């Protein structure tokens, strides 16, 4: 072994690979919102500037409305969720259905 080095000192890719998953640095590189405080807000603002898509998945709907998937399914079970459409086995929520759902939820207060 070279002087000044140790078995436990890892650099580069080896430092990111661990039996317990990626290190904090690797997670930060993969997810910019973890790297800098306030970055999640900047990511959300950037997404808000992007043109809206015509439809989104349940996962995308929940993320854009800051609700959990569990709450989404609770709302659907109580007939309070957005209208869904099924396209070749995928469940999608149209932009119009999402807008109608938001108006209904605002009136539910």
Buried (B, 14 or more C-beta within 10 A) or exposed (E): EEEEEEEEEEEEEEEBEEEEEBBEEBEBEEEEBEEEEEBEEEEEEEEEEEEEEEBBEBEBBBBBBEBEEEEBEEBEEEEEBBEBEEEEEEEBBBEEBBEEBEEEBEEEE
